[in-house]
Amino acid sequence: MALDIQIIHRLAAGDHIALKRHMVLRMYQREIMSDEIKEALISSSIVEEYQADKPLPSALVLGYTSKERPLHVVVAVEEHGELVWAITAYEPAEDEWEKGFLKRRKK
């Protein structure tokens, strides 16, 4: 089943965000604050879906912080829709993504 972006928005707005250990490490390395993750998820749109991911299907979403910083976040929604898991996050590179960061550049 496809991830519902409205559920991701609702969970993020309600602070129902869980961070994987990998995510916390990447946030530290990339100087991304937890408030920025929340802001990005609240304003996000789905870029790519990964239905075959385990243990839950996941998606790459693009959102912007209050300071207009673009962030790509890989997320998965708990089966009962009570929690959004943030798996990793990064600022998309202009040389890898087309303008707007919604489509990968062809290699």
C-alpha positions, 0 to 999 in steps of 0.5 A, a space after each residue: 500500500 502506498 504511503 499517505 502523505 497526509 498521515 505523515 503530515 499529521 503525525 509530524 505535526 503531532 510530534 509522533 516522529 521516531 528517529 532511527 539510530 542511524 538517523 540521529 548519527 546522520 543528523 549530527 554529521 549533517 548539522 540537521 536539527 530535530 525541529 528541522 525534520 519536523 518542519 520538513 515532514 509537515 511540508 513534505 511531498 513524496 519523491 520516491 516510494 520503496 514498497 519492497 523495503 522491510 520491515 515497512 514500506 518507506 518513501 523519500 520525501 522532500 520538505 522545507 524548513 522554516 528557513 527554506 532549507 530543503 531536506 530529503 527524509 526517508 520515512 516509514 509509517 508504522 502499520 497502525 499509523 501511529 508513528 512516522 519513523 525517520 530513517 535518514 535525512 540529508 540536504 539534496 545536492 544540486 548536481 544529483 537532483 533537478 531543480 526543485 529536488 523532486 527528480 534525480 538527474 540522469 547520469 
